[in-house]
């Protein structure tokens, strides 16, 4: 069984971009969705492959928040710090809630992670307390390709020594997770969060939180 990381293991189907946007707005930053998206993607892209593989979760989130604040022209370092701390608190709360679920699943399945990340995903998984449950962690930087490229999914199933059709992917993104899994012939479960929506394929299983996963397997 394979999982996405951001938005799946550390949130109930909400991407990092959406969570950062909400947190900046909550602190009085006035910015359109279009401008924020552009600034976030620039800050996000700047970190890909440019940070140490050992960079911890806290420093990673702080780097994203600082990059976004800089892109928005916000000089107050304490605002970026407040956003980062709130993001970290929320993410760790969800990750810790998911630990017992992952522990139970790891008794029944071989687990792996496939994530578009910055090159330090293993260190981040250590920090948030989920690393022991995963036999394979595929970070897009080290894989040399990113979701939805089928190759990144194949690297993960090869590491778990199973065929794509024998694995199931759980993720929050229709365009990256579900489309990528479908392209490689892998069953997939969409973590849609509270917003819900129509799955990409007829008959796909849809869950609102990771806590719903065991009930649909």
mmCIF file of the C-alpha atoms, coordinates in Angstrom:
data_MODEL
# 
_entry.id   MODEL 
# 
loop_
_atom_site.group_PDB 
_atom_site.id 
_atom_site.type_symbol 
_atom_site.label_atom_id 
_atom_site.label_alt_id 
_atom_site.label_comp_id 
_atom_site.label_asym_id 
_atom_site.label_entity_id 
_atom_site.label_seq_id 
_atom_site.pdbx_PDB_ins_code 
_atom_site.Cartn_x 
_atom_site.Cartn_y 
_atom_site.Cartn_z 
_atom_site.occupancy 
_atom_site.B_iso_or_equiv 
_atom_site.pdbx_formal_charge 
_atom_site.auth_seq_id 
_atom_site.auth_comp_id 
_atom_site.auth_asym_id 
_atom_site.auth_atom_id 
_atom_site.pdbx_PDB_model_num 
ATOM 1   C CA . UNK A 1 1   ? 0.000   0.000  0.000   1.00 0.00 ? 1   UNK A CA 1 
ATOM 2   C CA . UNK A 1 2   ? 1.427   3.364  -1.074  1.00 0.00 ? 2   UNK A CA 1 
ATOM 3   C CA . UNK A 1 3   ? 0.676   6.824  0.291   1.00 0.00 ? 3   UNK A CA 1 
ATOM 4   C CA . UNK A 1 4   ? 1.263   10.413 -0.653  1.00 0.00 ? 4   UNK A CA 1 
ATOM 5   C CA . UNK A 1 5   ? 2.790   12.509 2.149   1.00 0.00 ? 5   UNK A CA 1 
ATOM 6   C CA . UNK A 1 6   ? 1.718   16.177 2.140   1.00 0.00 ? 6   UNK A CA 1 
ATOM 7   C CA . UNK A 1 7   ? -2.039  16.496 2.400   1.00 0.00 ? 7   UNK A CA 1 
ATOM 8   C CA . UNK A 1 8   ? -2.461  12.774 3.029   1.00 0.00 ? 8   UNK A CA 1 
ATOM 9   C CA . UNK A 1 9   ? -0.418  11.773 6.079   1.00 0.00 ? 9   UNK A CA 1 
ATOM 10  C CA . UNK A 1 10  ? -0.275  15.253 7.617   1.00 0.00 ? 10  UNK A CA 1 
ATOM 11  C CA . UNK A 1 11  ? -3.760  16.580 6.744   1.00 0.00 ? 11  UNK A CA 1 
ATOM 12  C CA . UNK A 1 12  ? -7.207  15.375 5.748   1.00 0.00 ? 12  UNK A CA 1 
ATOM 13  C CA . UNK A 1 13  ? -6.940  15.923 2.021   1.00 0.00 ? 13  UNK A CA 1 
ATOM 14  C CA . UNK A 1 14  ? -5.787  19.559 2.119   1.00 0.00 ? 14  UNK A CA 1 
ATOM 15  C CA . UNK A 1 15  ? -2.625  20.526 0.249   1.00 0.00 ? 15  UNK A CA 1 
ATOM 16  C CA . UNK A 1 16  ? 0.250   22.543 1.697   1.00 0.00 ? 16  UNK A CA 1 
ATOM 17  C CA . UNK A 1 17  ? -0.648  25.413 -0.617  1.00 0.00 ? 17  UNK A CA 1 
ATOM 18  C CA . UNK A 1 18  ? -4.218  25.618 0.636   1.00 0.00 ? 18  UNK A CA 1 
ATOM 19  C CA . UNK A 1 19  ? -3.166  25.427 4.267   1.00 0.00 ? 19  UNK A CA 1 
ATOM 20  C CA . UNK A 1 20  ? -0.538  28.146 3.869   1.00 0.00 ? 20  UNK A CA 1 
ATOM 21  C CA . UNK A 1 21  ? -3.052  30.345 2.079   1.00 0.00 ? 21  UNK A CA 1 
ATOM 22  C CA . UNK A 1 22  ? -5.566  29.991 4.914   1.00 0.00 ? 22  UNK A CA 1 
ATOM 23  C CA . UNK A 1 23  ? -2.930  30.731 7.542   1.00 0.00 ? 23  UNK A CA 1 
ATOM 24  C CA . UNK A 1 24  ? -1.622  33.866 5.790   1.00 0.00 ? 24  UNK A CA 1 
ATOM 25  C CA . UNK A 1 25  ? -5.181  35.154 5.336   1.00 0.00 ? 25  UNK A CA 1 
ATOM 26  C CA . UNK A 1 26  ? -5.930  34.498 9.002   1.00 0.00 ? 26  UNK A CA 1 
ATOM 27  C CA . UNK A 1 27  ? -3.069  36.829 9.897   1.00 0.00 ? 27  UNK A CA 1 
ATOM 28  C CA . UNK A 1 28  ? -4.431  39.715 7.894   1.00 0.00 ? 28  UNK A CA 1 
ATOM 29  C CA . UNK A 1 29  ? -2.502  39.290 4.661   1.00 0.00 ? 29  UNK A CA 1 
ATOM 30  C CA . UNK A 1 30  ? -4.635  40.516 1.775   1.00 0.00 ? 30  UNK A CA 1 
ATOM 31  C CA . UNK A 1 31  ? -3.768  38.622 -1.383  1.00 0.00 ? 31  UNK A CA 1 
ATOM 32  C CA . UNK A 1 32  ? -5.775  37.171 -4.235  1.00 0.00 ? 32  UNK A CA 1 
ATOM 33  C CA . UNK A 1 33  ? -5.847  33.430 -4.731  1.00 0.00 ? 33  UNK A CA 1 
ATOM 34  C CA . UNK A 1 34  ? -4.179  33.803 -8.137  1.00 0.00 ? 34  UNK A CA 1 
ATOM 35  C CA . UNK A 1 35  ? -1.261  35.837 -6.783  1.00 0.00 ? 35  UNK A CA 1 
ATOM 36  C CA . UNK A 1 36  ? -0.810  33.610 -3.767  1.00 0.00 ? 36  UNK A CA 1 
ATOM 37  C CA . UNK A 1 37  ? -0.742  30.482 -5.920  1.00 0.00 ? 37  UNK A CA 1 
ATOM 38  C CA . UNK A 1 38  ? 1.948   31.994 -8.141  1.00 0.00 ? 38  UNK A CA 1 
ATOM 39  C CA . UNK A 1 39  ? 4.059   33.063 -5.151  1.00 0.00 ? 39  UNK A CA 1 
ATOM 40  C CA . UNK A 1 40  ? 3.657   29.716 -3.413  1.00 0.00 ? 40  UNK A CA 1 
ATOM 41  C CA . UNK A 1 41  ? 4.694   27.709 -6.457  1.00 0.00 ? 41  UNK A CA 1 
ATOM 42  C CA . UNK A 1 42  ? 7.796   29.897 -6.898  1.00 0.00 ? 42  UNK A CA 1 
ATOM 43  C CA . UNK A 1 43  ? 8.776   29.438 -3.241  1.00 0.00 ? 43  UNK A CA 1 
ATOM 44  C CA . UNK A 1 44  ? 8.038   25.725 -3.418  1.00 0.00 ? 44  UNK A CA 1 
ATOM 45  C CA . UNK A 1 45  ? 10.012  25.200 -6.621  1.00 0.00 ? 45  UNK A CA 1 
ATOM 46  C CA . UNK A 1 46  ? 12.998  27.102 -5.204  1.00 0.00 ? 46  UNK A CA 1 
ATOM 47  C CA . UNK A 1 47  ? 13.408  24.483 -2.474  1.00 0.00 ? 47  UNK A CA 1 
ATOM 48  C CA . UNK A 1 48  ? 13.255  21.420 -4.720  1.00 0.00 ? 48  UNK A CA 1 
ATOM 49  C CA . UNK A 1 49  ? 16.674  19.786 -4.691  1.00 0.00 ? 49  UNK A CA 1 
ATOM 50  C CA . UNK A 1 50  ? 18.292  22.805 -3.025  1.00 0.00 ? 50  UNK A CA 1 
ATOM 51  C CA . UNK A 1 51  ? 18.039  21.870 0.650   1.00 0.00 ? 51  UNK A CA 1 
ATOM 52  C CA . UNK A 1 52  ? 20.064  19.300 2.621   1.00 0.00 ? 52  UNK A CA 1 
ATOM 53  C CA . UNK A 1 53  ? 18.590  15.766 2.660   1.00 0.00 ? 53  UNK A CA 1 
ATOM 54  C CA . UNK A 1 54  ? 18.753  15.915 6.460   1.00 0.00 ? 54  UNK A CA 1 
ATOM 55  C CA . UNK A 1 55  ? 16.734  19.139 6.816   1.00 0.00 ? 55  UNK A CA 1 
ATOM 56  C CA . UNK A 1 56  ? 14.050  18.493 9.480   1.00 0.00 ? 56  UNK A CA 1 
ATOM 57  C CA . UNK A 1 57  ? 10.327  19.087 9.124   1.00 0.00 ? 57  UNK A CA 1 
ATOM 58  C CA . UNK A 1 58  ? 10.262  22.304 11.160  1.00 0.00 ? 58  UNK A CA 1 
ATOM 59  C CA . UNK A 1 59  ? 13.014  23.944 9.137   1.00 0.00 ? 59  UNK A CA 1 
ATOM 60  C CA . UNK A 1 60  ? 11.391  22.794 5.891   1.00 0.00 ? 60  UNK A CA 1 
ATOM 61  C CA . UNK A 1 61  ? 8.066   24.409 6.775   1.00 0.00 ? 61  UNK A CA 1 
ATOM 62  C CA . UNK A 1 62  ? 9.839   27.567 7.952   1.00 0.00 ? 62  UNK A CA 1 
ATOM 63  C CA . UNK A 1 63  ? 11.682  27.745 4.624   1.00 0.00 ? 63  UNK A CA 1 
ATOM 64  C CA . UNK A 1 64  ? 8.417   27.527 2.699   1.00 0.00 ? 64  UNK A CA 1 
ATOM 65  C CA . UNK A 1 65  ? 6.710   30.152 4.886   1.00 0.00 ? 65  UNK A CA 1 
ATOM 66  C CA . UNK A 1 66  ? 9.686   32.513 4.614   1.00 0.00 ? 66  UNK A CA 1 
ATOM 67  C CA . UNK A 1 67  ? 9.817   32.082 0.837   1.00 0.00 ? 67  UNK A CA 1 
ATOM 68  C CA . UNK A 1 68  ? 6.114   32.808 0.487   1.00 0.00 ? 68  UNK A CA 1 
ATOM 69  C CA . UNK A 1 69  ? 6.326   35.848 2.763   1.00 0.00 ? 69  UNK A CA 1 
ATOM 70  C CA . UNK A 1 70  ? 9.265   37.190 0.760   1.00 0.00 ? 70  UNK A CA 1 
ATOM 71  C CA . UNK A 1 71  ? 7.369   36.655 -2.488  1.00 0.00 ? 71  UNK A CA 1 
ATOM 72  C CA . UNK A 1 72  ? 4.396   38.551 -1.084  1.00 0.00 ? 72  UNK A CA 1 
ATOM 73  C CA . UNK A 1 73  ? 6.628   41.426 -0.051  1.00 0.00 ? 73  UNK A CA 1 
ATOM 74  C CA . UNK A 1 74  ? 6.103   40.867 3.677   1.00 0.00 ? 74  UNK A CA 1 
ATOM 75  C CA . UNK A 1 75  ? 9.084   42.127 5.638   1.00 0.00 ? 75  UNK A CA 1 
ATOM 76  C CA . UNK A 1 76  ? 7.891   41.025 9.076   1.00 0.00 ? 76  UNK A CA 1 
ATOM 77  C CA . UNK A 1 77  ? 9.792   37.844 9.871   1.00 0.00 ? 77  UNK A CA 1 
ATOM 78  C CA . UNK A 1 78  ? 7.586   37.152 12.872  1.00 0.00 ? 78  UNK A CA 1 
ATOM 79  C CA . UNK A 1 79  ? 4.514   36.788 10.626  1.00 0.00 ? 79  UNK A CA 1 
ATOM 80  C CA . UNK A 1 80  ? 6.186   34.061 8.562   1.00 0.00 ? 80  UNK A CA 1 
ATOM 81  C CA . UNK A 1 81  ? 7.274   32.438 11.806  1.00 0.00 ? 81  UNK A CA 1 
ATOM 82  C CA . UNK A 1 82  ? 3.729   32.503 13.177  1.00 0.00 ? 82  UNK A CA 1 
ATOM 83  C CA . UNK A 1 83  ? 2.389   30.932 9.997   1.00 0.00 ? 83  UNK A CA 1 
ATOM 84  C CA . UNK A 1 84  ? 5.053   28.225 10.105  1.00 0.00 ? 84  UNK A CA 1 
ATOM 85  C CA . UNK A 1 85  ? 4.387   27.380 13.756  1.00 0.00 ? 85  UNK A CA 1 
ATOM 86  C CA . UNK A 1 86  ? 0.639   27.118 13.166  1.00 0.00 ? 86  UNK A CA 1 
ATOM 87  C CA . UNK A 1 87  ? 1.223   24.918 10.122  1.00 0.00 ? 87  UNK A CA 1 
ATOM 88  C CA . UNK A 1 88  ? 3.588   22.666 12.071  1.00 0.00 ? 88  UNK A CA 1 
ATOM 89  C CA . UNK A 1 89  ? 1.196   22.304 15.009  1.00 0.00 ? 89  UNK A CA 1 
ATOM 90  C CA . UNK A 1 90  ? -1.688  21.325 12.732  1.00 0.00 ? 90  UNK A CA 1 
ATOM 91  C CA . UNK A 1 91  ? 0.390   18.914 10.657  1.00 0.00 ? 91  UNK A CA 1 
ATOM 92  C CA . UNK A 1 92  ? 1.912   17.155 13.660  1.00 0.00 ? 92  UNK A CA 1 
ATOM 93  C CA . UNK A 1 93  ? -1.484  16.768 15.300  1.00 0.00 ? 93  UNK A CA 1 
ATOM 94  C CA . UNK A 1 94  ? -2.849  14.959 12.234  1.00 0.00 ? 94  UNK A CA 1 
ATOM 95  C CA . UNK A 1 95  ? 0.305   12.882 11.725  1.00 0.00 ? 95  UNK A CA 1 
ATOM 96  C CA . UNK A 1 96  ? 0.224   11.740 15.348  1.00 0.00 ? 96  UNK A CA 1 
ATOM 97  C CA . UNK A 1 97  ? -3.459  10.890 15.059  1.00 0.00 ? 97  UNK A CA 1 
ATOM 98  C CA . UNK A 1 98  ? -2.619  8.742  12.032  1.00 0.00 ? 98  UNK A CA 1 
ATOM 99  C CA . UNK A 1 99  ? 0.199   6.797  13.715  1.00 0.00 ? 99  UNK A CA 1 
ATOM 100 C CA . UNK A 1 100 ? -2.051  4.072  15.223  1.00 0.00 ? 100 UNK A CA 1 
ATOM 101 C CA . UNK A 1 101 ? -3.722  3.605  11.827  1.00 0.00 ? 101 UNK A CA 1 
ATOM 102 C CA . UNK A 1 102 ? -0.382  3.189  10.079  1.00 0.00 ? 102 UNK A CA 1 
ATOM 103 C CA . UNK A 1 103 ? 0.796   0.853  12.812  1.00 0.00 ? 103 UNK A CA 1 
ATOM 104 C CA . UNK A 1 104 ? -2.191  -1.431 12.226  1.00 0.00 ? 104 UNK A CA 1 
ATOM 105 C CA . UNK A 1 105 ? -1.849  -1.281 8.445   1.00 0.00 ? 105 UNK A CA 1 
ATOM 106 C CA . UNK A 1 106 ? 1.862   -2.114 8.656   1.00 0.00 ? 106 UNK A CA 1 
ATOM 107 C CA . UNK A 1 107 ? 0.961   -5.412 10.302  1.00 0.00 ? 107 UNK A CA 1 
ATOM 108 C CA . UNK A 1 108 ? -1.101  -6.386 7.238   1.00 0.00 ? 108 UNK A CA 1 
ATOM 109 C CA . UNK A 1 109 ? 0.635   -4.686 4.305   1.00 0.00 ? 109 UNK A CA 1 
ATOM 110 C CA . UNK A 1 110 ? 4.001   -3.517 3.081   1.00 0.00 ? 110 UNK A CA 1 
ATOM 111 C CA . UNK A 1 111 ? 3.789   0.267  3.112   1.00 0.00 ? 111 UNK A CA 1 
ATOM 112 C CA . UNK A 1 112 ? 5.515   2.937  1.072   1.00 0.00 ? 112 UNK A CA 1 
ATOM 113 C CA . UNK A 1 113 ? 5.391   6.671  0.359   1.00 0.00 ? 113 UNK A CA 1 
ATOM 114 C CA . UNK A 1 114 ? 5.541   8.361  -3.037  1.00 0.00 ? 114 UNK A CA 1 
ATOM 115 C CA . UNK A 1 115 ? 5.743   12.147 -2.823  1.00 0.00 ? 115 UNK A CA 1 
ATOM 116 C CA . UNK A 1 116 ? 6.683   15.176 -4.872  1.00 0.00 ? 116 UNK A CA 1 
ATOM 117 C CA . UNK A 1 117 ? 9.031   16.667 -2.305  1.00 0.00 ? 117 UNK A CA 1 
ATOM 118 C CA . UNK A 1 118 ? 12.259  18.605 -1.784  1.00 0.00 ? 118 UNK A CA 1 
ATOM 119 C CA . UNK A 1 119 ? 14.856  15.866 -1.368  1.00 0.00 ? 119 UNK A CA 1 
ATOM 120 C CA . UNK A 1 120 ? 14.535  15.466 2.409   1.00 0.00 ? 120 UNK A CA 1 
ATOM 121 C CA . UNK A 1 121 ? 11.375  13.374 2.715   1.00 0.00 ? 121 UNK A CA 1 
ATOM 122 C CA . UNK A 1 122 ? 12.991  10.606 4.762   1.00 0.00 ? 122 UNK A CA 1 
ATOM 123 C CA . UNK A 1 123 ? 14.202  13.124 7.357   1.00 0.00 ? 123 UNK A CA 1 
ATOM 124 C CA . UNK A 1 124 ? 10.760  14.733 7.473   1.00 0.00 ? 124 UNK A CA 1 
ATOM 125 C CA . UNK A 1 125 ? 9.091   11.356 7.993   1.00 0.00 ? 125 UNK A CA 1 
ATOM 126 C CA . UNK A 1 126 ? 11.462  10.710 10.884  1.00 0.00 ? 126 UNK A CA 1 
ATOM 127 C CA . UNK A 1 127 ? 10.496  14.023 12.445  1.00 0.00 ? 127 UNK A CA 1 
ATOM 128 C CA . UNK A 1 128 ? 6.755   13.540 12.222  1.00 0.00 ? 128 UNK A CA 1 
ATOM 129 C CA . UNK A 1 129 ? 7.001   10.007 13.601  1.00 0.00 ? 129 UNK A CA 1 
ATOM 130 C CA . UNK A 1 130 ? 5.864   7.898  10.641  1.00 0.00 ? 130 UNK A CA 1 
ATOM 131 C CA . UNK A 1 131 ? 9.172   6.637  9.252   1.00 0.00 ? 131 UNK A CA 1 
ATOM 132 C CA . UNK A 1 132 ? 9.169   3.226  11.027  1.00 0.00 ? 132 UNK A CA 1 
ATOM 133 C CA . UNK A 1 133 ? 6.044   2.068  9.183   1.00 0.00 ? 133 UNK A CA 1 
ATOM 134 C CA . UNK A 1 134 ? 7.365   2.489  5.643   1.00 0.00 ? 134 UNK A CA 1 
ATOM 135 C CA . UNK A 1 135 ? 9.682   0.113  3.854   1.00 0.00 ? 135 UNK A CA 1 
ATOM 136 C CA . UNK A 1 136 ? 10.051  2.416  0.849   1.00 0.00 ? 136 UNK A CA 1 
ATOM 137 C CA . UNK A 1 137 ? 10.080  6.223  0.683   1.00 0.00 ? 137 UNK A CA 1 
ATOM 138 C CA . UNK A 1 138 ? 10.312  7.657  -2.831  1.00 0.00 ? 138 UNK A CA 1 
ATOM 139 C CA . UNK A 1 139 ? 11.103  11.371 -2.947  1.00 0.00 ? 139 UNK A CA 1 
ATOM 140 C CA . UNK A 1 140 ? 10.680  12.901 -6.406  1.00 0.00 ? 140 UNK A CA 1 
ATOM 141 C CA . UNK A 1 141 ? 14.070  14.630 -6.180  1.00 0.00 ? 141 UNK A CA 1 
ATOM 142 C CA . UNK A 1 142 ? 15.909  11.333 -5.760  1.00 0.00 ? 142 UNK A CA 1 
ATOM 143 C CA . UNK A 1 143 ? 13.634  9.461  -8.148  1.00 0.00 ? 143 UNK A CA 1 
ATOM 144 C CA . UNK A 1 144 ? 14.406  11.950 -10.901 1.00 0.00 ? 144 UNK A CA 1 
ATOM 145 C CA . UNK A 1 145 ? 10.723  12.217 -11.790 1.00 0.00 ? 145 UNK A CA 1 
ATOM 146 C CA . UNK A 1 146 ? 7.540   13.463 -10.177 1.00 0.00 ? 146 UNK A CA 1 
ATOM 147 C CA . UNK A 1 147 ? 3.918   12.419 -9.958  1.00 0.00 ? 147 UNK A CA 1 
ATOM 148 C CA . UNK A 1 148 ? 1.934   11.809 -12.111 1.00 0.00 ? 148 UNK A CA 1 
ATOM 149 C CA . UNK A 1 149 ? 4.828   10.250 -14.059 1.00 0.00 ? 149 UNK A CA 1 
ATOM 150 C CA . UNK A 1 150 ? 4.208   6.469  -13.896 1.00 0.00 ? 150 UNK A CA 1 
ATOM 151 C CA . UNK A 1 151 ? 7.941   5.887  -13.364 1.00 0.00 ? 151 UNK A CA 1 
ATOM 152 C CA . UNK A 1 152 ? 7.873   7.226  -9.807  1.00 0.00 ? 152 UNK A CA 1 
ATOM 153 C CA . UNK A 1 153 ? 5.108   4.774  -8.905  1.00 0.00 ? 153 UNK A CA 1 
ATOM 154 C CA . UNK A 1 154 ? 7.044   1.910  -10.494 1.00 0.00 ? 154 UNK A CA 1 
ATOM 155 C CA . UNK A 1 155 ? 10.098  2.755  -8.402  1.00 0.00 ? 155 UNK A CA 1 
ATOM 156 C CA . UNK A 1 156 ? 7.996   2.367  -5.278  1.00 0.00 ? 156 UNK A CA 1 
ATOM 157 C CA . UNK A 1 157 ? 6.377   -0.951 -6.183  1.00 0.00 ? 157 UNK A CA 1 
ATOM 158 C CA . UNK A 1 158 ? 9.739   -2.309 -7.306  1.00 0.00 ? 158 UNK A CA 1 
ATOM 159 C CA . UNK A 1 159 ? 11.065  -1.424 -3.861  1.00 0.00 ? 159 UNK A CA 1 
ATOM 160 C CA . UNK A 1 160 ? 8.190   -3.291 -2.238  1.00 0.00 ? 160 UNK A CA 1 
ATOM 161 C CA . UNK A 1 161 ? 8.608   -6.204 -4.681  1.00 0.00 ? 161 UNK A CA 1 
ATOM 162 C CA . UNK A 1 162 ? 5.024   -6.171 -5.926  1.00 0.00 ? 162 UNK A CA 1 
ATOM 163 C CA . UNK A 1 163 ? 3.336   -5.467 -9.249  1.00 0.00 ? 163 UNK A CA 1 
ATOM 164 C CA . UNK A 1 164 ? 1.397   -2.192 -9.631  1.00 0.00 ? 164 UNK A CA 1 
ATOM 165 C CA . UNK A 1 165 ? -1.897  -4.077 -9.780  1.00 0.00 ? 165 UNK A CA 1 
ATOM 166 C CA . UNK A 1 166 ? -1.091  -5.664 -6.416  1.00 0.00 ? 166 UNK A CA 1 
ATOM 167 C CA . UNK A 1 167 ? -0.691  -2.318 -4.669  1.00 0.00 ? 167 UNK A CA 1 
ATOM 168 C CA . UNK A 1 168 ? -3.136  0.441  -3.754  1.00 0.00 ? 168 UNK A CA 1 
ATOM 169 C CA . UNK A 1 169 ? -2.320  4.153  -3.758  1.00 0.00 ? 169 UNK A CA 1 
ATOM 170 C CA . UNK A 1 170 ? -3.858  6.544  -1.240  1.00 0.00 ? 170 UNK A CA 1 
ATOM 171 C CA . UNK A 1 171 ? -3.540  10.265 -1.970  1.00 0.00 ? 171 UNK A CA 1 
ATOM 172 C CA . UNK A 1 172 ? -5.320  13.600 -1.956  1.00 0.00 ? 172 UNK A CA 1 
ATOM 173 C CA . UNK A 1 173 ? -4.647  14.843 -5.505  1.00 0.00 ? 173 UNK A CA 1 
ATOM 174 C CA . UNK A 1 174 ? -6.757  13.769 -8.460  1.00 0.00 ? 174 UNK A CA 1 
ATOM 175 C CA . UNK A 1 175 ? -4.282  15.128 -11.000 1.00 0.00 ? 175 UNK A CA 1 
ATOM 176 C CA . UNK A 1 176 ? -1.087  13.769 -9.445  1.00 0.00 ? 176 UNK A CA 1 
ATOM 177 C CA . UNK A 1 177 ? -1.958  10.822 -7.203  1.00 0.00 ? 177 UNK A CA 1 
ATOM 178 C CA . UNK A 1 178 ? -5.038  9.319  -8.789  1.00 0.00 ? 178 UNK A CA 1 
ATOM 179 C CA . UNK A 1 179 ? -4.031  10.001 -12.392 1.00 0.00 ? 179 UNK A CA 1 
ATOM 180 C CA . UNK A 1 180 ? -0.515  8.687  -11.822 1.00 0.00 ? 180 UNK A CA 1 
ATOM 181 C CA . UNK A 1 181 ? -1.691  5.513  -10.119 1.00 0.00 ? 181 UNK A CA 1 
ATOM 182 C CA . UNK A 1 182 ? -4.256  4.921  -12.848 1.00 0.00 ? 182 UNK A CA 1 
ATOM 183 C CA . UNK A 1 183 ? -1.594  5.324  -15.543 1.00 0.00 ? 183 UNK A CA 1 
ATOM 184 C CA . UNK A 1 184 ? 0.482   2.540  -14.033 1.00 0.00 ? 184 UNK A CA 1 
ATOM 185 C CA . UNK A 1 185 ? -2.494  0.238  -13.471 1.00 0.00 ? 185 UNK A CA 1 
ATOM 186 C CA . UNK A 1 186 ? -2.613  0.660  -9.705  1.00 0.00 ? 186 UNK A CA 1 
ATOM 187 C CA . UNK A 1 187 ? -5.892  0.727  -7.740  1.00 0.00 ? 187 UNK A CA 1 
ATOM 188 C CA . UNK A 1 188 ? -6.325  4.033  -5.934  1.00 0.00 ? 188 UNK A CA 1 
ATOM 189 C CA . UNK A 1 189 ? -8.246  5.574  -3.057  1.00 0.00 ? 189 UNK A CA 1 
ATOM 190 C CA . UNK A 1 190 ? -8.895  9.311  -3.005  1.00 0.00 ? 190 UNK A CA 1 
ATOM 191 C CA . UNK A 1 191 ? -8.545  11.141 0.294   1.00 0.00 ? 191 UNK A CA 1 
ATOM 192 C CA . UNK A 1 192 ? -10.960 13.900 -0.633  1.00 0.00 ? 192 UNK A CA 1 
ATOM 193 C CA . UNK A 1 193 ? -11.294 15.601 2.754   1.00 0.00 ? 193 UNK A CA 1 
ATOM 194 C CA . UNK A 1 194 ? -14.429 17.388 3.819   1.00 0.00 ? 194 UNK A CA 1 
ATOM 195 C CA . UNK A 1 195 ? -14.880 18.996 0.399   1.00 0.00 ? 195 UNK A CA 1 
ATOM 196 C CA . UNK A 1 196 ? -15.490 15.625 -1.220  1.00 0.00 ? 196 UNK A CA 1 
ATOM 197 C CA . UNK A 1 197 ? -16.206 15.442 -4.928  1.00 0.00 ? 197 UNK A CA 1 
ATOM 198 C CA . UNK A 1 198 ? -16.444 12.966 -7.767  1.00 0.00 ? 198 UNK A CA 1 
ATOM 199 C CA . UNK A 1 199 ? -13.577 10.460 -8.088  1.00 0.00 ? 199 UNK A CA 1 
ATOM 200 C CA . UNK A 1 200 ? -11.554 10.202 -11.268 1.00 0.00 ? 200 UNK A CA 1 
ATOM 201 C CA . UNK A 1 201 ? -12.748 6.687  -12.080 1.00 0.00 ? 201 UNK A CA 1 
ATOM 202 C CA . UNK A 1 202 ? -16.144 5.084  -11.687 1.00 0.00 ? 202 UNK A CA 1 
ATOM 203 C CA . UNK A 1 203 ? -16.212 2.838  -8.649  1.00 0.00 ? 203 UNK A CA 1 
ATOM 204 C CA . UNK A 1 204 ? -13.195 4.439  -6.975  1.00 0.00 ? 204 UNK A CA 1 
ATOM 205 C CA . UNK A 1 205 ? -13.200 4.439  -3.208  1.00 0.00 ? 205 UNK A CA 1 
ATOM 206 C CA . UNK A 1 206 ? -13.315 7.894  -1.583  1.00 0.00 ? 206 UNK A CA 1 
ATOM 207 C CA . UNK A 1 207 ? -12.481 8.678  2.046   1.00 0.00 ? 207 UNK A CA 1 
ATOM 208 C CA . UNK A 1 208 ? -12.676 11.860 4.105   1.00 0.00 ? 208 UNK A CA 1 
ATOM 209 C CA . UNK A 1 209 ? -9.876  11.109 6.590   1.00 0.00 ? 209 UNK A CA 1 
ATOM 210 C CA . UNK A 1 210 ? -7.219  8.440  6.874   1.00 0.00 ? 210 UNK A CA 1 
ATOM 211 C CA . UNK A 1 211 ? -9.301  7.022  9.706   1.00 0.00 ? 211 UNK A CA 1 
ATOM 212 C CA . UNK A 1 212 ? -11.829 5.896  7.096   1.00 0.00 ? 212 UNK A CA 1 
ATOM 213 C CA . UNK A 1 213 ? -9.252  3.861  5.191   1.00 0.00 ? 213 UNK A CA 1 
ATOM 214 C CA . UNK A 1 214 ? -9.455  0.583  7.089   1.00 0.00 ? 214 UNK A CA 1 
ATOM 215 C CA . UNK A 1 215 ? -13.216 0.503  6.556   1.00 0.00 ? 215 UNK A CA 1 
ATOM 216 C CA . UNK A 1 216 ? -12.914 0.498  2.754   1.00 0.00 ? 216 UNK A CA 1 
ATOM 217 C CA . UNK A 1 217 ? -10.091 -1.993 2.365   1.00 0.00 ? 217 UNK A CA 1 
# 
